[in-house]
Amino acid sequence: MRQRAIRNLAKLEMTQARITRVLDAATGGKNNFVADRDAMRRYDQAAPIVTTAARAVLQYLCRVVRHLATEGVDQFVIVGSGVPSGLPAGRQLHDVARDALGAAVPRVVYVENDPMVLAGARATIEPVTDLVRVVEGDVREIDDILDDRVMQTFLDWDRPMAVLLLSTHSLNDDEYFHYVIKRIRQVVPERSYLSLLQTTFDAIPPELLPAIHNLLAMTLPGHAIRTREEVAALLEGLVLVDPGLVWVPEWRPNGLDTACADQPSSSGTYGAVARIP
């Protein structure tokens, strides 16, 4: 454990913004640095919607977890920052799953690679519940995630589960993205689900695109952006749950989640849930 802590500390980058920490800052969290808050402010100056868009993404994730739990799924693997510190106590995704399941008890594994998010999640979640685990892992090393000892022993691989890919921004190689989806389909049990998020510039006016691309290169280099057509190609062969691949506020809206509801494209993010036969 000491060696892992040292390794995590060595990876902690405070001068370069990270999207997980930018979203944390946008939701009022404390697990972020000046670079992350500066990046958030610069995006808000370019298009004053970042904070609202972050809330739209979190509301989408809650609706996905709630819907899948009502479908009987009680195991969730959440790859990426599903634990922003700005969420109030009792409103994290594992809480949403627990509340939706009623008598059943969920098992949730958060997979994180940002040292600050990882440490925060382990300090605030694992000590208070035996039904959540936080695993160090990177979606760019999907085989290591799937082979992780906690993943293999904590989850029941004979029963359906839901895998939520939130960190697709780091998958800028489409061939490897296809491999990630293929590996998940190979190992999860029948009647499982796969959900993903994808940042897009589809709704940005063409005249603003050069400035936005320059800002992205300066603040979040390597952040993958895809069009709807590119995301649809990645999902080819999967059976999508209605309403399919849509802007995140359009995925099964409940009338209560208002972030970006009047202009769904301002969320800047597509979402989809697929059934795995």
KARAWO-V778638 format. One record per backbone hydrogen bond with DSSP energy under -1.0 kcal/mol. NH is the residue of the N-H (numbers start at 1). CO is the residue of the C=O. Records with the same first field share a line. If there is no record, write none. Layout:
# KARAWO-V778638
NH = CO  CO
This chain:
# KARAWO-V778638
5 = 1
6 = 2
7 = 3
8 = 4
9 = 5
10 = 6
11 = 7
22 = 18
23 = 19
24 = 20
25 = 21
26 = 22
27 = 23
28 = 25
29 = 24
32 = 30
37 = 33
38 = 34
39 = 35
40 = 36
41 = 37
42 = 38
43 = 39
44 = 40
45 = 41
46 = 42
47 = 43
49 = 47
53 = 49
54 = 50
55 = 51
56 = 52
57 = 53
58 = 54
59 = 55
60 = 56
61 = 57
62 = 58
63 = 59
64 = 60
65 = 61
66 = 62
67 = 63
68 = 64
69 = 65
70 = 66
71 = 67
72 = 69
73 = 68
76 = 107
77 = 162
78 = 109
79 = 164
80 = 111
82 = 80
87 = 84
91 = 88
96 = 92
97 = 93
98 = 94
99 = 95
100 = 96
101 = 97
102 = 98
104 = 101
107 = 74
108 = 131
109 = 76
110 = 133
111 = 78
112 = 135
118 = 114
119 = 115
120 = 116
121 = 117
122 = 118
123 = 119
124 = 120
125 = 121
126 = 121
128 = 125
133 = 108
135 = 110
137 = 112
141 = 138
145 = 141
146 = 142
147 = 143
148 = 145
152 = 148
153 = 149
154 = 150
155 = 151
159 = 156
162 = 75
163 = 193
164 = 77
165 = 195
166 = 79
167 = 79
170 = 167
171 = 168
172 = 170
177 = 173
178 = 174
179 = 175
180 = 176
181 = 177
182 = 178
183 = 179
184 = 180
185 = 181
186 = 182
187 = 183
188 = 184
191 = 276
193 = 161
194 = 274
195 = 163
196 = 272
197 = 165
198 = 270
200 = 268
204 = 201
208 = 205
212 = 208
213 = 209
214 = 210
215 = 211
216 = 212
217 = 213
218 = 214
219 = 215
220 = 216
223 = 220
224 = 169
226 = 199
231 = 227
232 = 228
233 = 229
234 = 230
235 = 231
238 = 235
239 = 275
241 = 273
244 = 241
246 = 271
248 = 269
250 = 247
251 = 248
252 = 250
261 = 258
266 = 263
267 = 264
268 = 265
270 = 198
271 = 246
272 = 196
274 = 194
275 = 239
276 = 192
